[in-house]
Amino acid sequence: MIKRFFWFFVGITVGALSTWWTARKAKKIAQTMNPPQLVGKAEIKTKLAAKDMSVALKEGYKVARKRASDLREN
């Protein structure tokens, strides 16, 4: 019978601690998700994506020109 009480209280303790930890983590995430911070993050990611796209296009044009000149030579 003592084993049952022991594991019962272990379960209650684990449940309470996991609930507390999850609530704490959720509050921290909710604070980082307010509109001004989201706008800032979105702006940074958009600028990075635009830069990556620009680099990819320049590289593509360079490869296309090289291929076209190689085809003209042959």
FENDA-V585869 format. One line per field, one symbol per residue. ss: DSSP state (h for helix, s for strand, l for the rest). psi: psi as a letter, one per 20 degrees, with the letter a starting at -180 (. if undefined). burial: 1 if it has 9 or more other C-alpha atoms within 8 Angstrom, else 0. A space follows every 10 residues. Layout:
ss=???
psi=???
burial=???
//
This chain:
ss=lhhhhhhhhh hhhhhhhhhh hhhhhhhhhh hhllhhhhhh hhhhhhhhhh hhhhhhhhhh hhhhhhhhhh hhhl
psi=hhgggghghg gggggghhgg ggggghgghh hijqghhggg ghgghggggg gggggggghg gghggggghh hhh.
burial=0000000000 0000000000 0000000000 0000001100 0000000000 0000000000 0000000000 0000
//
